[in-house]
Amino acid sequence: MTVRVKTKGRIIRILDSKTVIINLGSEHGVTGTSIFHILADPEDVVDPETNEVLGSVKVTKGRVRALQVSEKFTIATSSWTESVINPLLNFISTHRQTVEETLKIDARELKPWKGKSEVPIRVGDEVEVLVEIDEPGEEEPEGYDEADDEDLEANFHDGSQTNVSDET
């Protein structure tokens, strides 16, 4: 049986503004299609009336995709092409799909996540990646549905169905 698990590592080197090296590799389950989420420190959510801390949110500073996977490390890039699968069509259309919506807001109340807007990506930042692990001697349980795995992935990042390939 194959299960998906979150695996944590760290950025160990920044090569340029789009390329980093991460201390996870093929021995950790990383593949050429793995997407890493670079995490900021959790940020508290505070009720403005009571100042009560209601909880905290894990913010993703950025995402990078494996470019070159070695046994113990991965070189990853923030630039790649995604092939969007349209369930209404019987083929894969290769194009970038950007969905952007502008909300009408009061600019005085704008308070972006610090981790995304103020804190640069640094050596030592924590990363998370979903990897598939084969558990030896286990078969898929009766009633197993791959959609359950897709639900896990949807909760992990943006939830869109994508197929990833190198940018040309």
KARA-V899269 format. One line per field, one symbol per residue. psi: psi as a letter, one per 40 degrees, with the letter a starting at -180 (. if undefined). Layout:
psi = ???
//
This chain:
psi = hhihihhiaiheihdaeehihifhadeeehieehhihhiiiihihhhddeehheaihhhhdiiiihdhhideihhiiehihhhhhheeifihhhihhhhhhhihihdeehgihdddddhihiheiiiiihihhhhiehihihehhdddddddddedaeeihihhiii.
//
